[in-house]
Structures are given as structure tokens and as C-alpha cells.
């Protein structure tokens, strides 16, 4: 094991918080600067990162309290579970984009643009259609944002398991 990986695993709660914050920042940057409106499943994927961020911060405090070191391995397992759930949500979303299965019925299929009639209806108070969950607005190297998120979340889950096993071996 390289010294960099050991350093990351020994400070996994902090690294998990930073990774979650980075992924949330990237998602918001795609939305704000790229103009990619998030669909319902995109927002659901962010919830896993918000959970990891909050739990990771709380766990950093917990393990420094009296009796807290005994919870070090357990906190890594919990973070691994959170990241694994995030990977599952992202994989489901990517599968819906690839038409392997239908997405949620709440994700309406759009026709690809806003028409004058849509704009007129919006100005008259009609509800706004959410972006479609089964259309990938951005693809890089054959993977959509959901596909990349599934891989990254799975990688973070694996690192969490490695950190938990490392914590357990220190006892």
C-alpha cells in the first residue's frame, strides 16, 4: 500500500467529507455554469453526498470524544454504506438513461427544448416540467454524469471499506 493511500485511509472521515463536498460543488457547477438543470434522480444522488458530508463531519467529532476511538471502524462502514447507496441511485439513473429500464414516472420525457407555447403557458402559471431522467444531457467517454457518479460513488464506498478494515487492524 502506498504512503498516499495509507494517509488517505488514516484520515478517511475528513477525506470523505472533502470528496462529498467536491462532488456537490461539481454538480452545482454543472447546474450554474453549464446550464444543466437537474432531474429528480440527479437531486436524489446529491442527497447521498449531503448525508456523507454531514455524517463525516459528525464522525470526525465523535472519534475525538472520550470513548470515541472505538467507533472509528464503524464510522467508516457507515460512510461506505452511504456511498454504496449513492452508487445504486446513480446506477439506476444511468440505466434509465441507457433505456435498460424505465425511470420514475415523475420524470417526464421532454421533447428537447422550450417552445413558445411552453413559455406562454409558464407565464400564465402552468407548472414547469422537470428535466427528463431518461435523457443524458452530458456524456464524456461514453458515460453520462450519472454513470460517472456511479463509478465515483462505488470507488468512495470501496475506500470506506478499506479504511474500516485498516481501522480494525490497528486494534
Residue, then its C-alpha position, 0 to 999 in steps of 0.5 A: x500500500x502506498x504512503x498516499x493511500x495509507x494517509x488517505x485511509x488514516x484520515x478517511x472521515x475528513x477525506x470523505x467529507x472533502x470528496x462529498x463536498x467536491x462532488x456537490x460543488x461539481x454538480x452545482x457547477x454543472x447546474x450554474x455554469x453549464x446550464x444543466x438543470x437537474x432531474x429528480x434522480x440527479x437531486x436524489x444522488x446529491x442527497x447521498x453526498x449531503x448525508x456523507x458530508x454531514x455524517x463525516x463531519x459528525x464522525x470526525x467529532x465523535x472519534x475525538x470524544x472520550x470513548x470515541x476511538x472505538x467507533x472509528x471502524x464503524x464510522x467508516x462502514x457507515x460512510x461506505x454504506x452511504x456511498x454504496x447507496x449513492x452508487x445504486x441511485x446513480x446506477x439506476x439513473x444511468x440505466x434509465x438513461x441507457x433505456x435498460x429500464x424505465x425511470x420514475x414516472x415523475x420524470x417526464x420525457x421532454x421533447x428537447x427544448x422550450x417552445x413558445x407555447x411552453x413559455x406562454x403557458x409558464x407565464x400564465x402559471x402552468x407548472x414547469x416540467x422537470x428535466x427528463x431522467x431518461x435523457x443524458x444531457x452530458x456524456x464524456x467517454x461514453x458515460x453520462x454524469x450519472x454513470x460517472x457518479x456511479x463509478x465515483x460513488x462505488x470507488x468512495x464506498x470501496x475506500x470506506x471499506x478499506x479504511x474500516x478494515x485498516x481501522x480494525x487492524x490497528x486494534 
